[in-house]
Amino acid sequence: MLTKTSPKEIEMHTNFANSPTDEKLLNGPVSDSNELSAFKYILIIVFSILIKVLQPLAIQNSKDSDGEYRYNESTMVLLVEIVKLVFCSLVFYIQYKSAPYAQRSELHNLTLGQSLHFLVPAILYAASNTLVYIGMSYISPAFFHVFGNIRILTAGILYRIMMKKKQTDIQWLSMILIAAGALLSSTNDKKGDSKNPILGFVFIMTMTVFSTSASIYTEKYFKKTQGVSIFFQNVVLYLYGIVVNILILTFRQGSDKGVFDGFDSAGFLVLLVQSTMGVSLSFIFKYLDNIVYVISLVVSMFLTALITTIFTDFSFSMNFITALLVVTIGIYFFYRSKIFEKFEIDERNALL
């Protein structure tokens, strides 16, 4: 578990069912899934789906009848960072004590100048995590999930511009399909939970740009510190994140909500889900391959839409159903080669 990787590989922040990081979105993680039993593999899929479904539903459930959050959103983001900091600190302590004495200094060999690079993604992540709540104020969980797939398009464009990483023509076409499906879903909402879907999508789109940029910055500048423990890197990242979020919280104290007002059972459920997503998925991704991600992504989209329909005024329309199908097809084509590789399918014998 304690491999030397970049900090972003453990940084499963709250973004889009705090999805895998954008590098994994595009290329996929190294998979050890062939070493897993069928039961554990299925368990990982179920857990991934559960986390992805719970995030937007828990956030939606934490709003009052007027659509306002009962708690201070900046406080929530800060508390999530604190929980993740505590967890990574404990794991780093265990790693440090377990390492040979001569190797311990390497685990935290990070200069002040190197650590300052963590401040940039900390600011970007703080902004994107706050925008999750703002965006969810205007759209329903079902739309949140569907439009969240625009992250794949954002990652593809930013990686091409900033990292000069090329995608295949099929992947570019699939990204266009995903974007088209996401935009098509926005034409559905004539009633229901979404107060202003267009404004919500603007916030969510801005959030994906911030979070993706943070991931790319992390990858580009933190590889030079790969010898440092992944958990220590995250401790530093979360410390900067806490400082940034304290400043945001201080700046927003002109609102009517106190720092800890409104933290009822629904609020603590959001804290639990967000923290779990930010920490546990980092371990799951040691074994998670593209196929698990694709399955959990698609199934969670449909489950969230179904649950939203059952428990809210949201209703399926032909536009939304079409959008779901278009996005699903786009995701399939984006990961098509990985799916064929996983199941050893000869492309010449495939139906699509």
TACOR-V140889 format. One record per backbone hydrogen bond with DSSP energy under -0.5 kcal/mol. NH is the residue of the N-H (numbers start at 1). CO is the residue of the C=O. E is the energy in kcal/mol with one decimal. If there is no record, write none. Layout:
nh=NH co=CO e=E
nh=NH co=CO e=E
This chain:
nh=3 co=1 e=-1.4
nh=5 co=3 e=-1.0
nh=9 co=6 e=-1.9
nh=10 co=7 e=-1.6
nh=11 co=7 e=-0.7
nh=12 co=10 e=-1.8
nh=12 co=278 e=-0.9
nh=13 co=11 e=-1.0
nh=17 co=14 e=-0.6
nh=18 co=14 e=-1.4
nh=19 co=15 e=-1.6
nh=19 co=16 e=-1.2
nh=24 co=21 e=-0.5
nh=25 co=21 e=-1.9
nh=26 co=22 e=-1.7
nh=27 co=23 e=-3.0
nh=28 co=23 e=-0.7
nh=28 co=24 e=-0.6
nh=35 co=32 e=-2.1
nh=36 co=33 e=-1.5
nh=41 co=37 e=-2.4
nh=42 co=38 e=-2.4
nh=43 co=39 e=-2.4
nh=44 co=40 e=-2.3
nh=45 co=41 e=-1.9
nh=46 co=42 e=-2.7
nh=47 co=43 e=-2.6
nh=48 co=44 e=-2.6
nh=49 co=45 e=-2.5
nh=50 co=46 e=-2.6
nh=51 co=47 e=-2.5
nh=52 co=48 e=-2.2
nh=53 co=49 e=-2.4
nh=54 co=50 e=-2.5
nh=55 co=51 e=-1.8
nh=56 co=52 e=-0.7
nh=57 co=53 e=-1.1
nh=58 co=54 e=-3.3
nh=59 co=55 e=-2.1
nh=60 co=56 e=-2.4
nh=61 co=57 e=-2.4
nh=62 co=58 e=-0.9
nh=62 co=59 e=-0.6
nh=63 co=60 e=-1.3
nh=64 co=68 e=-3.2
nh=67 co=64 e=-2.0
nh=70 co=62 e=-1.6
nh=72 co=261 e=-0.6
nh=73 co=71 e=-0.6
nh=76 co=72 e=-1.9
nh=77 co=73 e=-2.2
nh=78 co=74 e=-2.1
nh=79 co=75 e=-2.7
nh=80 co=76 e=-2.2
nh=81 co=77 e=-1.8
nh=82 co=78 e=-2.0
nh=83 co=79 e=-2.5
nh=84 co=80 e=-2.3
nh=85 co=81 e=-2.3
nh=86 co=82 e=-2.5
nh=87 co=83 e=-2.3
nh=88 co=84 e=-2.6
nh=89 co=85 e=-2.3
nh=90 co=86 e=-2.1
nh=91 co=87 e=-2.3
nh=92 co=88 e=-2.5
nh=93 co=89 e=-2.2
nh=94 co=90 e=-2.0
nh=95 co=91 e=-2.6
nh=96 co=92 e=-3.2
nh=97 co=93 e=-2.4
nh=98 co=94 e=-1.7
nh=99 co=95 e=-1.4
nh=103 co=100 e=-1.5
nh=104 co=100 e=-0.7
nh=104 co=101 e=-0.9
nh=106 co=103 e=-0.6
nh=107 co=103 e=-0.8
nh=107 co=104 e=-1.0
nh=108 co=104 e=-0.6
nh=108 co=105 e=-0.9
nh=109 co=106 e=-0.9
nh=110 co=108 e=-2.0
nh=115 co=111 e=-2.4
nh=116 co=112 e=-1.7
nh=117 co=113 e=-0.5
nh=117 co=114 e=-1.1
nh=118 co=115 e=-1.7
nh=119 co=116 e=-1.4
nh=120 co=116 e=-0.5
nh=120 co=117 e=-0.6
nh=121 co=117 e=-0.8
nh=122 co=118 e=-1.7
nh=123 co=119 e=-2.1
nh=124 co=120 e=-2.2
nh=125 co=121 e=-3.2
nh=126 co=122 e=-2.1
nh=127 co=123 e=-2.1
nh=128 co=124 e=-2.6
nh=129 co=125 e=-2.9
nh=130 co=126 e=-1.6
nh=131 co=127 e=-2.1
nh=132 co=128 e=-1.1
nh=133 co=129 e=-0.7
nh=133 co=130 e=-0.6
nh=134 co=130 e=-1.6
nh=135 co=131 e=-3.1
nh=136 co=132 e=-2.2
nh=137 co=133 e=-0.6
nh=137 co=134 e=-1.0
nh=138 co=135 e=-1.6
nh=139 co=135 e=-1.0
nh=144 co=140 e=-2.3
nh=145 co=141 e=-2.0
nh=146 co=142 e=-1.9
nh=147 co=143 e=-2.9
nh=148 co=144 e=-1.3
nh=149 co=145 e=-0.6
nh=149 co=146 e=-1.3
nh=150 co=147 e=-2.0
nh=151 co=148 e=-1.8
nh=152 co=149 e=-1.5
nh=153 co=149 e=-0.6
nh=154 co=150 e=-2.5
nh=155 co=151 e=-2.9
nh=156 co=152 e=-2.3
nh=157 co=153 e=-2.4
nh=158 co=154 e=-2.6
nh=159 co=155 e=-2.7
nh=160 co=156 e=-1.5
nh=161 co=157 e=-2.1
nh=162 co=158 e=-3.2
nh=163 co=158 e=-0.5
nh=163 co=159 e=-1.4
nh=165 co=159 e=-1.9
nh=166 co=164 e=-0.5
nh=172 co=168 e=-2.2
nh=173 co=169 e=-2.2
nh=174 co=170 e=-2.4
nh=175 co=171 e=-2.2
nh=176 co=172 e=-1.8
nh=177 co=173 e=-2.1
nh=178 co=174 e=-2.4
nh=179 co=175 e=-2.3
nh=180 co=176 e=-2.6
nh=181 co=177 e=-2.8
nh=182 co=178 e=-2.4
nh=183 co=179 e=-2.4
nh=184 co=180 e=-2.4
nh=185 co=181 e=-1.8
nh=186 co=182 e=-0.8
nh=186 co=183 e=-0.6
nh=187 co=184 e=-1.3
nh=188 co=185 e=-1.5
nh=190 co=188 e=-1.1
nh=195 co=193 e=-0.5
nh=196 co=138 e=-1.2
nh=200 co=196 e=-2.4
nh=201 co=197 e=-2.7
nh=202 co=198 e=-1.8
nh=203 co=199 e=-2.0
nh=204 co=200 e=-2.5
nh=205 co=201 e=-2.9
nh=206 co=202 e=-2.3
nh=207 co=203 e=-2.3
nh=208 co=204 e=-2.2
nh=209 co=205 e=-1.8
nh=210 co=206 e=-2.2
nh=211 co=207 e=-2.8
nh=212 co=208 e=-2.5
nh=213 co=209 e=-2.3
nh=214 co=210 e=-2.2
nh=215 co=211 e=-2.0
nh=216 co=212 e=-2.4
nh=217 co=213 e=-2.6
nh=218 co=214 e=-2.3
nh=219 co=215 e=-2.4
nh=220 co=216 e=-2.7
nh=221 co=217 e=-2.3
nh=222 co=218 e=-2.1
nh=223 co=219 e=-0.6
nh=225 co=222 e=-1.8
nh=226 co=223 e=-1.5
nh=228 co=225 e=-1.7
nh=229 co=107 e=-1.9
nh=233 co=229 e=-2.5
nh=234 co=230 e=-1.7
nh=235 co=231 e=-1.9
nh=236 co=232 e=-2.3
nh=237 co=233 e=-2.4
nh=238 co=234 e=-3.0
nh=239 co=235 e=-2.1
nh=240 co=236 e=-2.3
nh=241 co=237 e=-2.1
nh=242 co=238 e=-2.6
nh=243 co=239 e=-2.1
nh=244 co=240 e=-2.6
nh=245 co=241 e=-2.6
nh=246 co=242 e=-2.2
nh=247 co=243 e=-1.9
nh=248 co=244 e=-2.1
nh=249 co=245 e=-2.6
nh=250 co=246 e=-2.4
nh=251 co=247 e=-2.3
nh=252 co=248 e=-2.0
nh=253 co=250 e=-1.1
nh=255 co=252 e=-1.6
nh=261 co=258 e=-0.7
nh=263 co=260 e=-0.9
nh=264 co=262 e=-2.0
nh=268 co=264 e=-2.3
nh=269 co=265 e=-1.7
nh=270 co=266 e=-1.8
nh=271 co=267 e=-2.1
nh=272 co=268 e=-2.3
nh=273 co=269 e=-2.7
nh=274 co=270 e=-3.0
nh=275 co=271 e=-2.2
nh=276 co=272 e=-2.5
nh=277 co=273 e=-2.6
nh=278 co=274 e=-2.0
nh=279 co=275 e=-1.2
nh=280 co=276 e=-2.1
nh=281 co=276 e=-0.8
nh=281 co=277 e=-0.5
nh=282 co=279 e=-0.9
nh=283 co=279 e=-0.7
nh=283 co=280 e=-0.9
nh=284 co=280 e=-2.1
nh=285 co=281 e=-2.1
nh=286 co=283 e=-1.6
nh=287 co=283 e=-0.5
nh=287 co=284 e=-1.6
nh=288 co=284 e=-1.8
nh=293 co=289 e=-1.9
nh=294 co=290 e=-2.9
nh=295 co=291 e=-2.7
nh=296 co=292 e=-2.7
nh=297 co=293 e=-2.8
nh=298 co=294 e=-2.5
nh=299 co=295 e=-2.6
nh=300 co=296 e=-2.1
nh=301 co=297 e=-1.5
nh=302 co=298 e=-1.9
nh=303 co=299 e=-2.8
nh=304 co=300 e=-2.6
nh=305 co=301 e=-2.0
nh=306 co=302 e=-2.4
nh=307 co=303 e=-3.0
nh=308 co=304 e=-2.6
nh=309 co=305 e=-1.9
nh=310 co=306 e=-2.0
nh=311 co=307 e=-2.4
nh=312 co=308 e=-1.4
nh=314 co=308 e=-0.5
nh=321 co=317 e=-2.5
nh=322 co=318 e=-2.4
nh=323 co=319 e=-2.4
nh=324 co=320 e=-2.5
nh=325 co=321 e=-2.1
nh=326 co=322 e=-2.8
nh=327 co=323 e=-2.6
nh=328 co=324 e=-2.4
nh=329 co=325 e=-2.6
nh=330 co=326 e=-2.4
nh=331 co=327 e=-2.6
nh=332 co=328 e=-2.4
nh=333 co=329 e=-2.5
nh=334 co=330 e=-1.9
nh=335 co=331 e=-2.0
nh=336 co=333 e=-0.5
nh=339 co=335 e=-2.4
nh=340 co=336 e=-2.5
nh=341 co=337 e=-2.2
nh=342 co=338 e=-2.6
nh=343 co=339 e=-2.3
nh=344 co=340 e=-0.5
nh=345 co=340 e=-2.4
nh=347 co=345 e=-0.6
nh=349 co=346 e=-2.0
nh=350 co=347 e=-1.0
